[in-house]
Amino acid sequence: MAQITRVIDLNFVTVTPTAAIAYASFCVTIALALEELGLGKTKIPDERGETMPDGSLKIFVDIPGKARVEFTIPEGEWEYNGQN
């Protein structure tokens, strides 16, 4: 049976300080890797969030013509404050 996920607006998501620090560190790592690959000036769209069946939040961004980058925040480390 297919599991339901939902893409949500990250403007309505709050995360714990621990999750925020981990995500910021991840972003730096990705930025350095893109720079090393010669993609430092690539225009990257805003991240999006996807709720996962296990309660975690997957933050993702598609780097145009390259790949998708994903980071998962565990259940209990984030909260959605928008409308359903």
N, C-alpha and C positions, 0 to 999 in steps of 0.2 A: 504494500500500500504506500502511495506517495505521501511524503511528509510535507506539511505546510510551512512555508517560510514567507516572510513579508519584507519588502524593502521599505525602510522608514527614513525620515528626514533627520539627520544627525543634529540639526538645530534644536531638536526636542529631546535630546539624550543627555543625561548626566552620568558621569562615571566616577568611581572612587578615585582618590588621589593615587593609589597604587596603580590602577589601570591607566590613569592619565600619564604617569611617569613612564610606564612600560611602553605605551603607545608613542610617546614623544621620542623615546630612545629608538624604537623601531623605525620611525620616520627619518631620523637622522641616518640610520644605517642604510635605508633605502635610497636616500638622497646621495649619500656617498657612493653607493654602488652605481647609481645612474650616472653620476659624474665620471666615475672610472670607466664606464662603458661609452662615454662620449655623448650621453643623453641628458646632460645637466641643464640644457636650455630647452628641453622638451616641455611643451605646454601640457600640464597634467590637470585633468578636470578635478572638481571637488570629490572627496570621498563620499560614499554612500554606505548606509548600514542595512544589514539584513538580519532579521530575527531568525534564530535557528530552533529546530524542534526541541533541542536539549536545554533551551533557555539562554544560551549564549548569544552574543551579538557579533556578527562578522562584519568588520569594516573593510570595504574594498574600494579599489579604484582601478579602472582600466587605463593602462598607459597606451595611448593611441598607436596601433600597429605593432605593439610589442608583447605585452603580457598583462595579466591581472595580478595585482598585489593585494594580499589579504592579511588581516590581523584579527584574531578572535579574542573577545573579552568574555570571560566566564560568567555564567549566571550568578547573580548576586553582586556583581561588580559594576552593573549599569542599570539605568532605569529610563524608561520612555515616558515623557511628560506631555506628549501630544495627543491628538484625537485618534481614535481607532478607525 
